[in-house]
Amino acid sequence: MAKQETPHPTEGELAILRVLWQHGPCTVRQVNEALSQGRSTGYTTTLKLMQIMTEKGLLVRAPSQWPHVYRARLAEEQTQNQILDRVLDRAFGGSAAKLMMRLLAAKKVSPKELAKIKTMLDETERGRS
């Protein structure tokens, strides 16, 4: 049987996931307060979105706690990898080289970031040798 992949989060869902990744398990009120620092977000909107995210498998709710406490089902890195894999396949035909070249051409990369990228590439190359 094929492994069921977690649905890809929308922008609004990603905002909630970022709060949970940064703060750990939270109540709806805590998430709403964090989201409201950047923009006005209604409590019921946050609640409904988190309920939908739970149904989709993006969040897990502690069943016996009141108020309900939610956490992200996947770690930030796992979610980023899923999103990146989808973009890589759909937009770049699976070519990591095309993705990296487009990324480096489209965004200004600081010398510090470029040095990190070079180090990662060197480490990857050594790992394959």
KERODO-804162 format. One record per residue (C-alpha): residue number from 1; x, y, z. Coordinates in steps of 0.05 Angstrom, whole numbers, plus 5000, padded with zeros to 4 digits. Each point is the difference from the previous one (the first is absolute). Layout:
% KERODO-804162
 pos   xx   yy   zz
 NUM    X    Y    Z
...
END
This chain:
% KERODO-804162
 pos   xx   yy   zz
   1 5000 5000 5000
   2 5026 5069 4982
   3 5021 5047 5055
   4 4950 5056 5008
   5 5033 5068 4995
   6 4979 5058 5045
   7 4962 5053 4960
   8 5040 5061 4981
   9 4983 5059 5045
  10 4971 5065 4974
  11 5031 5067 5017
  12 4953 5009 5059
  13 5014 4930 5025
  14 5075 5012 4994
  15 4992 5062 5044
  16 4969 4957 5054
  17 5052 4946 4992
  18 5056 5052 5008
  19 4969 5021 5066
  20 4998 4928 5024
  21 5071 4985 4976
  22 5026 5062 5036
  23 4960 4993 5065
  24 4985 4926 5004
  25 4930 4974 5017
  26 4950 5056 5009
  27 4926 5014 5011
  28 4959 5035 4947
  29 5003 5064 5041
  30 5076 4998 5003
  31 5005 4989 4925
  32 4950 5055 4987
  33 5038 5049 5044
  34 5065 4984 4964
  35 4967 5008 4931
  36 4967 5065 5021
  37 5068 5033 5013
  38 5011 5002 4924
  39 4929 5012 4977
  40 4929 5001 5028
  41 4974 4929 5004
  42 4934 4980 5031
  43 5000 4945 5053
  44 4944 4961 4965
  45 5039 5002 4934
  46 5061 4972 5034
  47 4958 4947 5035
  48 4966 4978 4936
  49 5065 4997 4962
  50 5033 4959 5054
  51 4941 4952 5001
  52 5006 4991 4924
  53 5075 4990 5007
  54 4987 4946 5052
  55 4952 4965 4952
  56 5051 5005 4944
  57 5054 4969 5044
  58 5043 5063 5006
  59 4988 5008 5074
  60 4990 4953 5059
  61 4955 5019 5058
  62 5012 4974 5070
  63 4935 4962 5012
  64 4994 5005 5075
  65 5022 5072 5013
  66 4956 5060 5009
  67 5009 5049 4970
  68 5021 4959 4940
  69 5074 5002 4985
  70 5024 4992 4929
  71 5068 4982 4971
  72 5026 4993 4929
  73 4998 4927 4977
  74 5065 5008 4961
  75 5063 5036 5018
  76 5016 5064 4962
  77 5055 4967 4960
  78 4954 4943 4979
  79 4947 5048 4975
  80 5052 5042 4964
  81 5027 4938 4966
  82 4930 4980 4976
  83 4987 5069 4972
  84 5069 5003 4968
  85 4992 4930 4969
  86 4934 5022 4969
  87 5031 5064 4972
  88 5061 4963 4975
  89 4957 4948 4963
  90 4947 5048 4973
  91 5041 5061 4981
  92 5070 4972 4987
  93 4987 4930 4974
  94 5036 4970 5061
  95 5065 5037 4985
  96 5032 5026 5064
  97 5053 5035 4957
  98 4946 5040 4963
  99 4967 5018 5065
 100 5066 5024 5031
 101 5020 5040 4939
 102 4932 5034 4996
 103 5001 5015 5075
 104 5070 5029 4998
 105 4983 5042 4938
 106 4934 5025 5029
 107 5021 5020 5070
 108 5059 5040 5025
 109 5042 4952 5041
 110 5046 5028 5054
 111 5072 4979 5002
 112 4986 4965 5066
 113 4942 4960 4969
 114 5042 4983 4939
 115 5056 4974 5045
 116 4949 4956 5036
 117 4975 4973 4934
 118 5071 4984 4978
 119 5014 4965 5065
 120 4937 4958 4994
 121 5017 4981 4929
 122 5070 4981 5020
 123 4974 4957 5057
 124 4950 4967 4954
 125 5054 4985 4949
 126 5046 4971 5053
 127 4943 4956 5025
 128 4991 4970 4931
 129 5075 4986 4991
END
